[in-house]
Amino acid sequence: MGSRPDSRRQALVKLAWVGIWFAYLAAPAEDILGDHHTMIADLLGGLGLLAFVLCYVSLVLRQTSRPMEDRVLHMLGLLLVMALVLSLTLGTPWLVLFVYVCVGCGAGLPVKISRVAILLVLGALIAVGLCTPGAEEFMPVLVLPALLGGFAMVGVRQMARTTRALREARATVAHLAANEERLRLARDLHDLLGHSLSLITLKSELAGRMLPDKPEQAAQQVADIERVSRQALVDVREAVSGFRRPTLDAEIAGARTALAAAGISADLDRAGTEHPDLPPDEEGALAWALREAVTNVVRHSGARRCEISLVEVEDELCLTVTDDGRGPKGAHGNGLTGLTERLALADGRLETGPGPKGGFRLRACVPLSRSVPVSL
């Protein structure tokens, strides 16, 4: 309902559903097949009935779930004219055509307009019936089906349009969900691979410098490279599966290792992680922020010292990473953009800019969930 048939079978099902109601056309069909009129009148009546049915089927099948178009008014006008002409010229059996005109009004017109149109067509049915000899006894049988059929079709049209809107909304939601999943995967892969590959590059350079004179230390760096690469592979698999949620403890330990490998002095005295009021999603957002900040310090800053602090400010927990490097240059990259999106999902915020003594400072804040004491 509410969509075009996708196959011949669906088209036949729809046509059969509409065709059930053609049983009411038995009276006009019997009138032209019997000996009630001349041959020319029967031929013209048959052609008129065929044209009426084709116009009605086209209107009901094509316009039930669509917005009103100009041709709907033209088709309804044509149906009404044919019903008037055939009823006035061929007699009482053809008054049933007005029932189909009422149904067509309900199928093709908006709700407010269709209600008025159905009543107008019903008035035309009564007027023609009063002018047709012998139609008085059939009027109650025709008026009630015309009224009920027209208003029932108004409900069917509303249901068809609602179904169509739900299908479109479902497709939109699926498209947005796919885009969100691609965005999440892009953020995770950028953060994971950027950090791990930077560390691997640094340790590879250290191993290369140590190889001639310090083979044992070089071997230790190579072992670290293997460990980092294996962990990166695990992290990527978890990110693809959607289960990756880093912790502050693990990221602070990783930051200490990465900064030491890059020859950067790390100040982690104010980076305690005992915060029971910190929800898991907010902790994950801060952990990603720490990883991205340390990766940028190692790769881009040229700093010799980096300070990391984790401090409560009112109802927020704020992570601050400050270095004494070259400072911000140009627009933010993909990492900071993705980080801003991550923090926004956790109702947090990101602040970046030059540090108080030069260099660069990144500050990420997320809300804390305070438990409210229960009074007995």
C-alpha positions as CSV (number, residue, x, y, z in Angstrom):
1,M,0.0,0.0,0.0
2,G,1.2,3.5,-0.8
3,S,3.7,2.4,-3.5
4,R,3.7,1.3,-7.1
5,P,3.6,-2.4,-7.7
6,D,7.1,-3.9,-8.3
7,S,6.0,-6.9,-10.2
8,R,3.1,-8.2,-12.4
9,R,1.8,-10.2,-9.5
10,Q,1.5,-7.2,-7.2
11,A,-0.2,-5.3,-10.0
12,L,-2.7,-8.1,-10.4
13,V,-3.3,-8.2,-6.7
14,K,-4.0,-4.5,-6.6
15,L,-6.2,-4.7,-9.7
16,A,-8.2,-7.6,-8.1
17,W,-8.7,-5.6,-4.9
18,V,-10.1,-2.7,-7.0
19,G,-12.0,-5.1,-9.3
20,I,-14.0,-6.6,-6.4
21,W,-16.1,-3.5,-6.3
22,F,-17.0,-3.8,-10.0
23,A,-19.7,-6.2,-9.0
24,Y,-22.0,-3.2,-8.6
25,L,-21.6,-2.6,-12.4
26,A,-23.7,-5.7,-13.0
27,A,-26.8,-3.5,-13.4
28,P,-25.4,-1.3,-16.2
29,A,-23.9,-4.3,-17.9
30,E,-27.2,-6.2,-17.8
31,D,-28.9,-3.0,-19.1
32,I,-26.8,-2.8,-22.3
33,L,-26.8,-6.6,-22.9
34,G,-30.5,-6.9,-22.6
35,D,-33.2,-5.6,-25.1
36,H,-33.8,-2.3,-23.3
37,H,-32.4,0.1,-25.9
38,T,-31.5,0.3,-29.5
39,M,-28.3,-1.2,-30.9
40,I,-26.6,2.2,-31.2
41,A,-27.6,3.1,-27.6
42,D,-26.2,-0.2,-26.4
43,L,-23.0,0.3,-28.3
44,L,-22.5,3.8,-27.1
45,G,-23.4,2.8,-23.5
46,G,-20.9,0.0,-23.6
47,L,-18.1,2.3,-24.8
48,G,-19.1,4.8,-22.2
49,L,-19.0,2.2,-19.5
50,L,-15.6,1.0,-20.6
51,A,-14.2,4.5,-20.6
52,F,-15.6,5.1,-17.2
53,V,-14.0,1.9,-15.8
54,L,-10.6,2.7,-17.3
55,C,-10.7,6.3,-15.9
56,Y,-11.8,5.1,-12.5
57,V,-9.1,2.4,-12.3
58,S,-6.4,4.8,-13.3
59,L,-7.5,7.3,-10.7
60,V,-7.7,4.8,-7.8
61,L,-4.5,2.9,-8.6
62,R,-2.3,5.8,-9.4
63,Q,-3.5,8.7,-7.2
64,T,-4.4,7.1,-3.9
65,S,-1.1,7.8,-2.1
66,R,0.1,10.8,-4.1
67,P,-0.4,14.6,-3.6
68,M,-3.3,16.0,-5.6
69,E,-2.5,16.9,-9.2
70,D,-4.4,18.9,-11.8
71,R,-5.3,15.8,-13.8
72,V,-7.1,14.4,-10.7
73,L,-9.6,17.2,-11.1
74,H,-9.9,16.6,-14.8
75,M,-10.4,12.8,-14.3
76,L,-13.0,13.4,-11.6
77,G,-14.8,15.9,-13.8
78,L,-14.8,13.4,-16.6
79,L,-16.2,10.7,-14.4
80,L,-19.0,13.0,-13.1
81,V,-19.9,14.0,-16.7
82,M,-20.1,10.4,-17.9
83,A,-22.2,9.4,-14.8
84,L,-24.6,12.3,-15.5
85,V,-24.9,11.6,-19.2
86,L,-25.3,7.9,-19.0
87,S,-27.8,8.1,-16.1
88,L,-29.9,10.7,-17.8
89,T,-29.9,8.9,-21.2
90,L,-30.0,5.2,-20.3
91,G,-32.0,5.2,-17.0
92,T,-32.0,4.0,-13.4
93,P,-29.4,1.2,-13.6
94,W,-26.7,3.7,-14.4
95,L,-27.1,5.7,-11.2
96,V,-24.7,3.3,-9.6
97,L,-21.9,5.2,-11.4
98,F,-22.2,8.0,-8.9
99,V,-21.0,5.6,-6.2
100,Y,-17.8,5.2,-8.0
101,V,-17.4,8.9,-8.5
102,C,-17.7,9.3,-4.7
103,V,-15.0,6.7,-4.2
104,G,-12.8,8.5,-6.7
105,C,-13.2,11.7,-4.8
106,G,-12.0,10.0,-1.7
107,A,-9.1,8.4,-3.5
108,G,-7.8,11.4,-5.3
109,L,-8.6,14.6,-3.3
110,P,-7.2,15.9,0.0
111,V,-9.3,15.2,3.1
112,K,-11.0,18.6,3.5
113,I,-11.8,18.9,-0.2
114,S,-12.9,15.3,-0.6
115,R,-15.5,15.6,2.1
116,V,-17.1,18.5,0.3
117,A,-16.8,16.8,-3.1
118,I,-18.4,13.6,-1.9
119,L,-21.4,15.5,-0.5
120,L,-21.7,17.5,-3.8
121,V,-21.6,14.2,-5.9
122,L,-24.2,12.7,-3.5
123,G,-26.4,15.8,-4.1
124,A,-26.0,15.2,-7.9
125,L,-27.0,11.6,-7.4
126,I,-30.2,12.5,-5.5
127,A,-31.1,15.2,-8.1
128,V,-30.6,12.9,-11.0
129,G,-32.5,10.1,-9.2
130,L,-35.5,12.4,-8.6
131,C,-35.5,13.3,-12.3
132,T,-35.3,9.6,-13.4
133,P,-38.6,7.7,-13.5
134,G,-38.7,4.6,-11.3
135,A,-35.5,5.5,-9.4
136,E,-37.2,6.4,-6.0
137,E,-37.0,2.8,-4.7
138,F,-33.3,2.5,-5.5
139,M,-32.2,5.8,-3.9
140,P,-31.7,4.5,-0.4
141,V,-29.7,1.5,-1.8
142,L,-27.4,3.9,-3.7
143,V,-27.1,6.9,-1.3
144,L,-25.7,4.8,1.6
145,P,-23.0,3.0,-0.4
146,A,-22.0,6.2,-2.1
147,L,-21.6,8.0,1.3
148,L,-19.8,5.1,3.1
149,G,-17.7,4.2,0.1
150,G,-16.5,7.8,-0.4
151,F,-15.6,8.4,3.2
152,A,-14.0,5.0,3.6
153,M,-11.8,5.8,0.6
154,V,-10.7,9.0,2.4
155,G,-9.4,6.8,5.3
156,V,-7.7,4.5,2.8
157,R,-6.0,7.4,1.1
158,Q,-4.7,8.7,4.5
159,M,-3.5,5.2,5.4
160,A,-1.7,4.8,2.0
161,R,0.0,8.2,2.3
162,T,1.0,7.4,5.9
163,T,2.5,4.1,4.8
164,R,4.4,5.8,2.0
165,A,5.8,8.4,4.4
166,L,6.8,5.6,6.8
167,R,8.7,3.8,4.0
168,E,10.5,7.0,3.1
169,A,11.3,7.8,6.7
170,R,12.6,4.2,7.2
171,A,14.9,4.6,4.2
172,T,16.1,7.9,5.5
173,V,16.9,6.5,8.9
174,A,18.8,3.6,7.3
175,H,20.8,6.0,5.2
176,L,21.6,8.2,8.2
177,A,22.6,5.1,10.3
178,A,24.9,4.0,7.6
179,N,26.5,7.4,7.4
180,E,26.9,7.6,11.2
181,E,28.5,4.1,11.2
182,R,31.0,5.2,8.4
183,L,31.8,8.3,10.4
184,R,32.4,6.4,13.6
185,L,34.6,3.9,11.8
186,A,36.6,6.8,10.1
187,R,37.1,8.4,13.5
188,D,38.2,5.2,15.2
189,L,40.6,4.2,12.5
190,H,42.1,7.7,12.4
191,D,42.6,7.8,16.1
192,L,43.9,4.2,16.4
193,L,46.2,4.1,13.4
194,G,47.5,7.7,13.9
195,H,48.6,7.0,17.4
196,S,50.0,3.5,16.8
197,L,51.8,4.3,13.5
198,S,53.4,7.4,15.1
199,L,54.7,5.3,17.9
200,I,55.9,2.6,15.5
201,T,57.7,5.3,13.4
202,L,59.4,6.8,16.5
203,K,60.6,3.4,17.8
204,S,61.8,2.4,14.3
205,E,63.9,5.6,14.1
206,L,65.3,4.9,17.6
207,A,66.1,1.3,16.7
208,G,67.9,2.5,13.5
209,R,70.1,4.8,15.5
210,M,70.9,2.2,18.2
211,L,71.7,-0.7,15.8
212,P,75.4,0.0,15.3
213,D,76.4,0.5,18.9
214,K,73.5,-0.7,21.1
215,P,72.1,-3.9,19.6
216,E,70.4,-5.0,22.8
217,Q,68.5,-1.7,23.2
218,A,67.6,-1.8,19.5
219,A,66.2,-5.3,19.9
220,Q,64.1,-3.9,22.8
221,Q,62.7,-1.2,20.5
222,V,61.9,-3.8,17.8
223,A,60.1,-5.9,20.4
224,D,58.1,-2.8,21.4
225,I,57.3,-2.2,17.7
226,E,55.9,-5.7,17.5
227,R,53.8,-5.3,20.6
228,V,52.4,-1.9,19.4
229,S,51.6,-3.3,16.0
230,R,49.8,-6.3,17.5
231,Q,47.8,-4.1,19.8
232,A,47.0,-1.8,16.9
233,L,45.6,-4.8,14.9
234,V,43.4,-5.8,17.9
235,D,42.2,-2.2,18.3
236,V,41.3,-2.0,14.6
237,R,39.3,-5.2,14.8
238,E,37.5,-4.0,17.8
239,A,36.8,-0.6,16.2
240,V,35.4,-2.3,13.1
241,S,33.2,-4.4,15.3
242,G,32.0,-1.4,17.3
243,F,33.3,-2.6,20.6
244,R,36.3,-0.2,21.1
245,R,36.0,1.9,24.2
246,P,39.4,3.1,25.6
247,T,39.9,3.9,29.2
248,L,41.8,6.8,30.8
249,D,44.2,4.5,32.7
250,A,45.3,2.8,29.5
251,E,45.6,6.0,27.6
252,I,47.6,7.7,30.3
253,A,50.0,4.8,30.3
254,G,50.2,4.9,26.5
255,A,50.8,8.7,26.6
256,R,53.7,8.2,29.0
257,T,55.3,5.6,26.7
258,A,54.7,7.6,23.5
259,L,56.1,10.9,25.0
260,A,59.2,9.1,26.4
261,A,59.9,7.4,23.0
262,A,59.7,10.9,21.4
263,G,62.1,12.3,23.9
264,I,59.5,14.7,25.4
265,S,59.4,15.3,29.1
266,A,56.0,14.3,30.5
267,D,54.3,15.9,33.5
268,L,51.5,13.5,34.6
269,D,51.4,14.5,38.3
270,R,47.8,15.9,38.0
271,A,46.5,13.1,35.7
272,G,44.8,10.9,38.4
273,T,41.9,8.8,37.1
274,E,39.9,8.0,40.3
275,H,36.6,9.5,39.3
276,P,33.6,7.2,40.3
277,D,31.1,9.8,38.9
278,L,32.5,9.5,35.4
279,P,30.1,7.5,33.1
280,P,31.7,5.0,30.7
281,D,30.8,7.0,27.5
282,E,32.2,10.2,28.9
283,E,35.4,8.4,30.0
284,G,35.8,7.0,26.5
285,A,35.4,10.5,25.0
286,L,38.2,11.8,27.3
287,A,40.4,8.8,26.6
288,W,40.1,9.5,22.8
289,A,40.8,13.2,23.5
290,L,44.0,12.2,25.4
291,R,45.1,9.9,22.6
292,E,44.6,12.5,19.9
293,A,46.3,15.2,21.9
294,V,49.4,13.1,22.6
295,T,49.5,12.0,19.0
296,N,49.5,15.6,17.8
297,V,52.2,16.6,20.3
298,V,54.5,13.7,19.2
299,R,53.9,14.2,15.5
300,H,53.5,18.0,15.0
301,S,54.5,20.1,17.9
302,G,58.3,19.8,18.2
303,A,57.8,20.2,21.9
304,R,60.3,19.3,24.7
305,R,57.8,19.2,27.5
306,C,54.1,18.2,27.8
307,E,51.8,18.5,30.8
308,I,48.7,16.5,31.2
309,S,46.1,17.3,33.9
310,L,42.7,15.9,34.8
311,V,40.8,18.2,37.1
312,E,37.2,18.6,38.3
313,V,35.6,22.0,37.6
314,E,32.2,22.2,39.2
315,D,30.1,19.4,37.6
316,E,32.6,18.7,34.8
317,L,35.8,16.7,34.5
318,C,38.3,18.6,32.3
319,L,41.3,17.0,30.6
320,T,44.1,19.5,29.6
321,V,47.1,18.7,27.5
322,T,49.6,21.6,27.1
323,D,53.0,21.6,25.3
324,D,55.7,24.1,24.7
325,G,56.0,23.4,21.0
326,R,55.4,25.5,17.9
327,G,51.7,26.2,18.6
328,P,48.7,25.9,16.4
329,K,49.1,26.3,12.6
330,G,46.2,26.6,10.1
331,A,42.8,25.0,10.4
332,H,42.0,22.0,12.5
333,G,42.6,18.6,11.0
334,N,40.4,15.5,10.8
335,G,41.5,14.3,14.2
336,L,40.3,17.4,16.1
337,T,37.1,17.5,14.0
338,G,36.3,13.9,14.9
339,L,37.2,14.6,18.5
340,T,34.8,17.5,18.6
341,E,32.0,15.2,17.3
342,R,32.9,12.5,19.9
343,L,32.7,14.9,22.8
344,A,29.4,16.4,21.5
345,L,27.9,12.9,21.6
346,A,28.9,12.7,25.3
347,D,27.5,16.2,26.0
348,G,31.0,17.5,26.3
349,R,33.0,20.2,24.6
350,L,36.5,20.8,23.1
351,E,38.6,23.9,23.5
352,T,41.9,24.4,21.6
353,G,44.3,27.3,21.3
354,P,47.7,28.6,22.3
355,G,49.0,27.7,25.8
356,P,49.6,30.3,28.5
357,K,53.3,30.3,27.8
358,G,53.2,29.5,24.1
359,G,52.8,26.2,22.5
360,F,49.4,24.5,22.2
361,R,46.7,23.7,24.7
362,L,43.9,21.2,24.2
363,R,41.1,21.1,26.8
364,A,38.2,18.5,26.7
365,C,35.4,18.6,29.3
366,V,32.6,16.2,30.0
367,P,29.8,16.3,32.6
368,L,30.0,14.1,35.7
369,S,26.9,12.2,37.0
370,R,26.4,13.0,40.6
371,S,24.4,10.4,42.6
372,V,21.6,12.1,44.6
373,P,21.3,10.8,48.2
374,V,17.9,9.1,48.9
375,S,16.2,10.4,52.0
376,L,14.2,7.9,54.0
